[in-house]
Amino acid sequence: MDIIRDHYARGTEARSLIRLLPGRSVNAIFSMAETLRVQSGRFWGDAELEILKADYPRVGTAVTERLPGRNTVSVRIMARRLGLKKSHSSEVGFRPWSDEEWTLLEKNMHLSVAEQQATLFPDRTKRAVEKARERLLKKT
């Protein structure tokens, strides 16, 4: 039962589950998962995906409180598949940099990080500006 709770919830493939549970059929494993009310990490409903997309960037894995039957591992896996990221310092959530912001940053690399953040990107954290500068320098 612990194997099903852990591995099935992570989205482990049926072949791997059979190896972990010798003598059990795929149907038996799926039946036990249903009895235990464990959802597969592989299959997400539209409503679950909407909750994940809306809340993960702000609260990260704490979104599991709104997703009964999901654990932090399955949430991280699906968030990664969807390209979602958790913002470390904002309640707004992760926001990718726009093309306009990249251009503005590149034109003003002569300014310090603090100056760029205060004058050009007041809605971004100092750390966000630092990281963007690092990525820009790696590209060139």
C-alpha positions as CSV (number, residue, x, y, z in Angstrom):
1,M,0.0,0.0,0.0
2,D,2.9,2.4,0.8
3,I,4.4,1.6,-2.6
4,I,1.1,2.5,-4.3
5,R,0.7,5.6,-2.3
6,D,4.2,6.8,-3.1
7,H,5.0,5.5,-6.6
8,Y,1.5,5.5,-8.2
9,A,0.9,9.1,-6.9
10,R,4.2,10.1,-8.5
11,G,3.1,8.8,-11.9
12,T,5.3,5.7,-12.0
13,E,4.5,3.6,-15.1
14,A,2.6,0.3,-14.6
15,R,5.6,-1.8,-15.7
16,S,7.7,-0.3,-12.9
17,L,4.9,-0.9,-10.4
18,I,4.7,-4.5,-11.4
19,R,8.4,-4.9,-10.7
20,L,8.0,-3.3,-7.3
21,L,5.0,-5.5,-6.5
22,P,5.8,-9.0,-7.8
23,G,2.8,-11.2,-8.2
24,R,0.4,-8.3,-8.6
25,S,-1.3,-7.5,-11.9
26,V,-1.8,-4.0,-13.3
27,N,-5.5,-4.3,-12.7
28,A,-4.9,-5.3,-9.1
29,I,-2.6,-2.3,-8.6
30,F,-5.0,0.1,-10.2
31,S,-7.9,-1.3,-8.1
32,M,-5.9,-0.9,-4.9
33,A,-5.0,2.7,-5.9
34,E,-8.7,3.4,-6.4
35,T,-9.6,1.8,-3.0
36,L,-6.9,3.9,-1.3
37,R,-8.1,7.0,-3.2
38,V,-4.7,7.6,-4.6
39,Q,-4.6,9.5,-7.9
40,S,-2.0,8.8,-10.5
41,G,0.5,11.6,-11.0
42,R,0.2,11.0,-14.7
43,F,-3.4,12.0,-15.2
44,W,-4.7,15.4,-14.2
45,G,-8.2,16.8,-14.8
46,D,-8.8,20.2,-16.3
47,A,-10.0,21.6,-13.0
48,E,-6.8,20.5,-11.3
49,L,-4.6,21.9,-14.0
50,E,-6.4,25.3,-13.8
51,I,-5.8,25.4,-10.0
52,L,-2.1,24.5,-10.5
53,K,-1.6,27.1,-13.2
54,A,-3.3,29.8,-11.1
55,D,-1.7,29.1,-7.7
56,Y,1.6,27.4,-8.2
57,P,3.5,30.5,-9.2
58,R,2.4,32.2,-6.0
59,V,2.4,29.4,-3.4
60,G,4.4,26.6,-4.9
61,T,3.8,23.1,-3.5
62,A,1.4,24.5,-0.9
63,V,-1.1,24.3,-3.7
64,T,-1.6,20.7,-2.6
65,E,-4.0,22.0,0.0
66,R,-6.4,22.8,-2.9
67,L,-5.6,19.5,-4.7
68,P,-6.9,16.6,-2.7
69,G,-5.1,13.4,-3.5
70,R,-2.1,15.1,-4.9
71,N,1.3,15.2,-3.2
72,T,4.2,17.6,-3.5
73,V,6.1,15.3,-5.8
74,S,3.3,15.0,-8.3
75,V,2.7,18.8,-8.1
76,R,6.4,19.5,-8.9
77,I,6.4,17.1,-11.8
78,M,3.3,18.5,-13.4
79,A,4.5,22.1,-12.7
80,R,7.8,21.3,-14.5
81,R,5.9,19.7,-17.4
82,L,3.8,22.9,-17.8
83,G,6.8,25.2,-17.4
84,L,5.5,26.7,-14.2
85,K,7.9,28.3,-11.7
86,K,7.5,29.5,-8.2
87,S,8.5,33.1,-7.5
88,H,10.8,33.2,-4.4
89,S,10.1,36.8,-3.5
90,S,6.8,37.8,-4.9
91,E,3.1,37.2,-4.2
92,V,2.5,38.0,-7.9
93,G,4.2,34.8,-9.0
94,F,6.9,34.1,-11.5
95,R,6.9,36.4,-14.5
96,P,9.1,35.7,-17.5
97,W,10.9,38.8,-18.9
98,S,9.3,40.3,-22.0
99,D,11.3,41.1,-25.1
100,E,10.9,44.8,-24.4
101,E,12.4,44.3,-20.9
102,W,15.4,42.3,-22.3
103,T,16.0,45.1,-24.8
104,L,15.8,47.8,-22.1
105,L,18.2,45.8,-19.9
106,E,20.7,45.3,-22.7
107,K,20.7,49.0,-23.6
108,N,21.3,50.0,-20.0
109,M,24.0,47.6,-18.9
110,H,26.2,50.6,-18.0
111,L,23.9,51.2,-15.0
112,S,24.4,49.4,-11.8
113,V,21.9,46.7,-10.7
114,A,20.4,49.0,-8.1
115,E,20.0,51.8,-10.6
116,Q,18.4,49.5,-13.2
117,Q,16.0,48.1,-10.6
118,A,15.0,51.5,-9.2
119,T,14.6,53.4,-12.4
120,L,13.8,50.8,-15.1
121,F,12.3,47.8,-13.4
122,P,10.6,49.0,-10.1
123,D,8.2,46.0,-10.3
124,R,11.1,43.6,-10.3
125,T,13.3,42.6,-7.3
126,K,17.0,43.4,-7.2
127,R,17.7,39.7,-7.3
128,A,15.5,39.3,-10.5
129,V,17.5,42.1,-12.2
130,E,20.8,40.5,-11.1
131,K,19.8,37.1,-12.5
132,A,18.6,38.7,-15.8
133,R,21.9,40.5,-16.2
134,E,23.8,37.2,-15.6
135,R,21.7,35.5,-18.3
136,L,22.2,38.3,-20.7
137,L,26.0,38.3,-20.1
138,K,26.1,34.5,-20.7
139,K,24.3,35.0,-24.1
140,T,27.0,37.4,-25.4
